[in-house]
């Protein structure tokens, strides 16, 4: 299924985090659909290589800017019809080493995006949140209306704060908001997460592999193109326009999960190695790591969207991209 947005649905689109993994794939997709796209990125983690194709496109403009710079945001998005706010600090594992980073780059930056929208007259936004906002959920698979537990990571807490600002702006200023709570995303241009970590280790020393935790951590994953398709699908349907408070929230993930040990098996089989596995022990890889993330995706599936790749297929696609782009190993 390939959703093409109607000409008047989104004419000119502003994408924060445009040089990142998800952002750059989205930019390419939007351009292929004939949209005019303004990319906004400070390149703290984004890569110039990811925008190589977009930079040659006549309907793409790149702004090197920071979401903490409200005047730059406001000027950049003037005249746009829709905002994809994907920029964020996503280093969950190291959040406690720089506690202000998640607050500034996730919560404050999101507030700035919304305020720039208000000033610029842009009223439609899609936001990349996270399944981590459910903390260590009691309901598995976890639906969108599950009770929120105590937050266990600064990353999730800051994303939840951003969701709150979106709700308030949509209610107060008549915005139309789409909140997407992702599981971990896999695929081409992947430069952050366990597949990269394991691959990098196995390139350096294929005889051994160090694993955080005990390997039984269970999580769901989603292929990048399926993620983008899901977002465009419900935006195209305009579901938030019909919502009571003009915001719709969707879990995005597969209808399956795997253990870290399963992922290790697929990675090692693809690479043709049989390393000695060295576990650090415990149910969590680090403080704030959720040992079990499996989201209920019935809500978005009811709209007609469905995945095209399994988790294993997504991991294999990711590995193949990393093997063909080894320069990415040293960028994060």
C-alpha positions, -999 to +999 in steps of 0.1 A: +000+000+000+014+034-010-006+064+001-003+095-021-015+126-004-041+147-023-026+179-038-044+201-013-037+179+018-001+191+022+014+216-003+044+228+016+058+208+044+083+216+072+103+187+087+124+191+118+151+165+121+152+163+083+187+149+081+180+121+106+172+084+101+134+088+100+134+125+088+155+119+057+135+089+046+103+110+051+118+139+031+126+116+002+091+101+003+074+135+004+094+148-025+086+117-045+049+125-039+055+159-055+055+180-023+076+210-015+097+203+016+116+226+040+141+206+060+153+219+094+182+203+112+212+213+133+231+181+124+239+171+159+230+136+148+217+140+113+239+132+083+246+152+051+247+119+032+211+112+040+200+143+022+222+138-009+192+130-031+169+157-016+195+184-020+194+179-058+156+182-058+141+216-069+114+214-043+136+209-013+152+236+008+175+229+038+178+252+068+206+245+092+189+255+124+182+245+160+147+239+174+158+259+205+160+290+182+124+302+181+130+331+156+147+307+131+118+282+135+092+309+130+109+323+099+116+289+084+080+275+086+063+307+073+040+297+045+040+260+053+009+239+055+020+210+077+048+203+103+065+170+109+083+174+142+108+146+143+139+163+158+148+150+193+175+137+215+170+100+214+199+087+235+177+070+261+206+050+275+228+080+284+200+103+295+212+104+332+246+117+321+231+149+308+197+153+325+189+187+309+194+175+273+161+156+271+142+185+286+157+210+263+158+191+230+125+172+234+102+193+257+114+229+251+121+223+214+086+209+209+071+239+227+091+262+204+078+243+173+042+248+185+048+285+193+064+291+159+033+274+143+010+297+163+029+328+151+033+316+115-004+305+112+004+268+106-022+246+123-013+209+114+014+189+131+026+153+133+049+144+162+072+114+167+066+103+203+076+069+217+062+037+232+085+044+261+059+069+275+040+038+288+069+030+312+068-005+324+032-010+314+009-035+331-012-040+300+006-060+273+001-054+244-003-018+255-031+003+239-031+041+235-055+046+264-035+025+289-029+043+323+004+060+324+028+046+351+057+064+368+081+074+341+114+055+342+135+075+317+141+112+312+136+106+275+101+093+279+092+120+304+103+147+280+083+131+251+052+129+273+056+166+282+057+174+245+025+154+239+009+175+266+019+208+249+005+195+216-029+187+232-030+221+248-022+239+216-047+219+196-074+226+221-065+263+226-056+274+191-075+250+169-045+230+158-049+195+142-024+171+158-012+136+151+009+119+178+027+087+168+041+065+196+068+045+179+085+012+188+121+012+177+124+018+139+146-003+116+158+000+081+180+020+057+199+049+073+196+034+108+225+048+129+213+042+165+203+011+184+212-025+192+215-037+156+243-011+150+259-018+184+260-056+177+271-052+141+299-028+151+311-052+178+311-082+154+330-063+128+357-056+153+358-090+171+335-116+155+345-142+181+326-125+210+296-103+216+289-083+247+252-079+256+236-056+281+211-074+303+203-111+301+191-113+265+155-119+274+144-082+270+114-084+247+106-056+223+088-048+190+103-031+160+090-015+128+105-011+094+110+026+083+089+025+052+060+010+072+064+037+098+062+065+071+033+048+054+014+047+087+018+084+094+009+095+059-021+071+059-039+086+089-030+122+080-045+116+046-077+104+063-078+135+085-087+115+116-077+143+140-102+167+125-129+144+138-114+139+172-130+155+202-100+176+211-085+177+176-057+152+184-053+116+175-027+093+190-015+061+174+008+033+184+031+023+156+046-012+156+044-047+144+019-073+158+049-093+171+079-089+194+112-106+198+138-111+225+173-097+223+184-133+219+162-137+189+177-106+173+213-119+181+205-151+163+192-134+132+222-110+131+248-137+136+231-159+109+232-130+084+268-123+091+278-159+093+295-157+127+291-177+159+305-155+187+307-163+224+279-144+241+288-124+272+258-110+292+261-082+317+231-097+335+198-084+349+164-077+332+174-043+320+203-031+298+206+002+317+187+024+342+154+034+325+155+005+300+121-011+296+125-048+295+092-054+276+077-031+250+049-045+229+023-020+217-013-027+207-017-014+172-054-023+166-064+014+164-043+022+133-048-012+118-085-005+119-079+024+094-066-001+068-029+003+074-007-029+078+030-037+079+049-052+050+080-066+068+084-088+099+109-078+126+134-104+113+131-090+077+136-054+091+167-064+109+182-081+078+174-050+057+191-029+084+222-051+084+225-050+046+224-012+047+251-011+074+273-035+054+270-013+024+275+019+043+303+012+068+310+049+071+280+051+094+296+030+120+318+058+132+293+086+131+275+078+164 
